[in-house]
Every structure is written in structure tokens, then in C-alpha cells.
Amino acid sequence: MAKDLNKELIIDGLRMDGRLTDQLRDVKMEIGTVSSASGSAYVSFGHTTAIASVQGPRSLFPKFLQNSQTGILRVRYNMLPFSVSDRKSPGPDRRSTELSKVIRKSLEPAVILDDFPKATIDGFIEMIEADGSTRVTGINALSLALAHAGIPMKDLVAACSVGKINNTLILDLNGLEDNNSESDVAVAMMPNKNLITLLQMDGMLTKEEFMKLLNTAKDACGKIYEMQKMALLEKYKGEEQ
Amino acid sequence: MKTRTIVIPGEYLDEKRGRKLGSGTYEENDKVYSTFLGIARISENELSVVPLSGTYLPKLGDRVIATIDEVEISGWFIEMNSPYSAFLPIAEAVDEFVDLQRTDITRYFDIGDIIFGRISRVTRNKNVQLSMRDFESRKLKGGIVIKVTPSKIPRIIGKEGSMIMMIKEKTKCEIVTGQNGLVWIRGEDKQKAIEAILTIDRESHMTGLTEKIEKMLGE
């Protein structure tokens, strides 16, 4: 784990990577990175990089997993061994199993699964590099991949993280800040509907701090949503006449 | 142009104002939103979105190209480029009387055969039945089958079949299109026809596509 050289992680209102407290990292989004998939996307927030791909809807086996009323969504979140500075031992572990579930739960409200009884939609998230806020980056990427795969959705899902460090409220934590934070909150939402689909908090916050952070996160999700929209339109730019 | 706007899932299209909701849309408080990444079609009596990608979902009346997957006692299971397989009962496939006690029905269709049929029944749980009881349905012998995006089949066919007629004429190929995103081609100039169809699939939303294909085939 990266030990901080400075005791303070915010000096003169600036963070260790030179950002303001309410500034996102550089965001890159690209659609269609995996050609064999039904849909795919690449999303990076600073150094945190995720590739998501979607297969399906496709028939679901073994048969006992099928639901004759509705389709199901399956999500696998995985970190590559070289995604962190120490080697991450490959394969599923307790953390990635939990995150897979959390990400699935945050996308399920948006995906219209009733159209695919007995079938499954499989989403895969690979973290190429992990530098804080991986779950929200994964959600952003998978949401784009689902849209690219032509899966019917009520809205895109945009996500971001907020937190508190050195008694200051900040947006979009990187790895260093994540490890040293007093509190961090992950938020995913459907921006058009103004509905929150994921809200997780670690550490301690007062009610006022929490409400303030939530509003910051909502604004940031709106911005991320616009970037997602741009990325999707960019992919088909040549086709719009 | 209002009819060629690309929309994303959840994007607001228009107020409903008593119009019909086509595919790819949903309504909330009399406001209509898109469910797909696709091309919005907003007209005076209908709102719909044609997706730019996606899997084929069986719909009643669709004509599909499919492969025989499994032979049963009194029919066949069919694979049709979709999450759902279909069943073709022998009564819907063969005109003559078949004594099932004595006949091996692989004499009609065997595993791997490619057929062109019509979807005659779809239940809510997506149990699909296929029928070949009309004059267009048949076994497709020889030729090759290529895959395209199912939602782009109408573009390959063109207005009143103009595009497909042109390809057929210029390449002298037999071409059959299935709504499920499969196209069967047989003939000498197959390569040109495939090239043309894949170009349409890739650039289906460009204007002036017909001219481009015409030029491509003219060479």
C-alpha cells in the first residue's frame, strides 16, 4: 500500500494530484473495445481503468437457473494481477464476489429484463489498473457496454465516489485518498430519473456532511452522464446525417 | 433531419399526445423515453426507436432463416440466431401424411439443414413455434449464410425491396433474408453480394447508401 509522504493530503485546497476538492480526474470513455462481445466499453478515471464487455442476451444453462418470467443479469468483476502495485492473486475472492453483486444490483433497476424470459445477460468487468473508486468505474463501463449491446434500458447508470479526508469533503477518490480517507461513499444513479441505485458508505460522517456529499455526487453523476452520452454518440457519429 | 436522430437509453423523445408507442420506447407520466441506443422515429401517429445493435427476439409472423438443431419424434428443434430456439412440428412442415411409427423424419430435414420458415406462435415465455406451410418456406440448399445486425435487415431489403432487388440483379445471386439477422446467398458472384450486404450493415444510417452500393456493384 502506498504510504503517504505528507501527513496532510490536502494542502492549500489542493489534493496530492493537483486537483481541487470537487474536481473529477481525467475521464476517458470509448465504446466497442472488444469486437467479439455484444457490447463493450473502456472507461478510465485517472489511473483507474476498466474494460467491460457484455454477452447476450443468450440462453441460460444449467436450466434450473432460468426464470420463465424474466431474464437475469450476471456480473463478474475482476481485478487483473498487475492492476495494483502489489500482485493481486488472480481469481475470484471475497471482495470481487461482493463487488460483482453490488454492481449487478446497481444496474438491475435500469435494465429491462422482462423482455428476455429464460435468458441471461452476462456482464464482465476487468480492472486493468486499480487506483481507487474501482466499483464506480466498473458501473460506468458496464452501463455503457449494456447500451452498446442493444439491451433495452430505462436509463444509463452513472456512478462516482465521494469522501472525506483531513476533514475536507472531496469528490472522486484516488487510491491514496481511498486508503487514508476518514469516510468514503459510492453513489450510482440514473441521472434522468434522479433515482439512486447504489449508496454505500464507509467510516463516519455527520448528517450535514453526508447530505452535502450526496449533492456533490449527484452533480458529478450528471457530468459523467453527459460524458457517457458523448461517448455513445461519438461511436456512431459517422452514421448520423 | 428529425427522423435520423441518434438517441441513448433513457433519453426523452416527446410527449405522448395519444400516439402509439412503437418498439424501443416506454412511457412515464405521458412522456415517452427511449430504451435503446438507436435511431428515433417520431411521426404524427407513432414513436419508436430502431436499435443500432442487439439480439434477435422472435416475433409472430417473422420470416426467419434457421438451422435444424435436433430431431425429435414428431418434429425438429430449430436454432435461429436468437436466445430462444423454436420447434417445428411435422404437421407444419410436411404436406403429405407421415406414419411416425415407420418413418424416420430425417428424410425431410436432418441436423444441419438450413430452412426458411415463418414464426407461427410465440408464447409469453418465449416458446416459439415455426411453420413452413406457405409457398415461400423451403429448405435452402447450398449457398452460404452470413450474419448481420437483425435490426438492419429492413435497410438491406430497402424500400419495397429496392436494395435487395438491385443486389440480386447486379450479382445474379439468389438471396433470402431472414428477420433474425441471417442472409442466405447462392450464386456465382457471391463475394460481391456479401461485400455489399456487409457494407449496408456497417453503414446502414448513412445517407446516399443506395448510390454507394450501386457504384460498388457496378465495378
Interface residues (C-beta under 8 A of the other chain):
Chain A: S38 G39 G56 P57 R58 S59 S68 Q69 A110 I112 D115 F116 P117 K118 A119 A147 H148 A149 G150 I151 P152 M153 K154 D155 L156 M190 N192 K193 Q228 K229 L232 L233 Y236 G238 E239 E240 Q241
Chain B: M1 R4 T5 I6 I8 P9 G10 E11 Y12 G24 Y26 Y33 T35 F36 L37 G38 P51 L52 S53 G54 T55 L57 P83 Y84 S85 R124 N125 K126 S151 E203 S204 H205 M206 T207
